[in-house]
Amino acid sequence: MTILLLGSGGREHTFAWKMAQSKRCSRLFIAPGNAGTATCGENVALDPLDFAAVGQFVLKNAVEMVVVGPEEPLVRGIWDYFQETDALKNIPVIGPSKAGAVLEGSKAWSKKFMERHKIPTAAYREFTSEGVEEGVQYLKQQPLPIVLKADGLAAGKGVIICQSHQEAEQEFRDMLDGKFGAAGDRVVIEAFLSGIEFSVFVLTDGKTYKILPEAKDYKRIGERDTGPNTGGMGAVSPVPFVDETMWQKVEERIIAPTVKGLRKEKIVYKGFIFFGLIEVQGEPYVIEYNCRMGDPETEVVLPRLKNDLVQLFENCAKGTLGRVRIRADKKFATTIFLVSGGYPDQYEKGKIMTGLEQVKESLAFHAGTRVQGDGVVTNGGRVLALTSLAKDMESALRKSRRNAKVVQFEGKYYRRDIGKDLENL
């Protein structure tokens, strides 16, 4: 099977690495890819948001399946484009329809969806620029801290936790004034939930679903979870506190009602659903949905997945996921992200990377990299994920930390405390 994978980050390198292992995959294209994906298949200079160009490439190269890594092509409707184009409509696209991708594309819509289907989540209200003063008055009545969320896509940075009413008011005004562009045209004010976050992933064919290994990621730039949010500084899987009782609650109260709700509302959804959850005094609540796999969680979930990923995608496309049993490695997987100096704010690209060939006992998943001459240089804020597997979490983390020292580039930074908060759970 000839497959086209859309995307260029660590998630996509991990997908490419996993799919390249499948006997079902005879040829793999990655658009646009990075220095890591180039070792798994053929990088092609395609913009995933240029649907016409993607479609032309698919037809010219006899592509038999398209796998969509990032959220933006899904939110903009790449699935719908293929369905509405006669020459493309029979080529499976792994990812939801535009209507399904609204789960991630609009925080306000997803909160209403959870209300409709009685899925546990934090109390909230939404406001636009027409209701700024009403929103400010509402903020003043809320207990601290207060969570503000840009309604649309904001590259993982549209959530702000405010510790004072003054900060909340200023951020609220800034968001509606364009801090996150059009993503902040509508702002969700949400009650803060105190607990431990974790991530759950399912693959669904619209009728049934299969649960993948869970993970916990670390979003803050600073150690001890300080500083601004990033796209993710590391992750671990499995998560020690997610026991059989918690799994039962998550599936019965959150996963099953979500898939059933999509079906009830006649929303076409064949792809991943990411559940960003928080455990509060033993009870799970939904913080957010994503319409794709997480990053950096993919870098610990897929290395634990024993199933053939391409076969899973084929089952998803054909509506036969019910026949599948998910098999997961019992080992712990941990990943630590190396990021550019200054990230998540201003940072420089084009820094020469060394030491990649010296990485031992870890998988190096490229994110913000590109090939330059005979070498590799940085090409983004989050540069490289170092994933390790071992019989326990600490052993895996030691491998990742050791290799984090080996890879070098100017301005390199990484968190050394990934997983520390879970050691005594």
Summary of the structure (lengths in Angstrom):
residues: 425
radius of gyration: 20.7
end to end distance: 44.0
largest distance: 59.6
contacts: 1559
relative contact order: 0.13
helix: 34%
strand: 28%
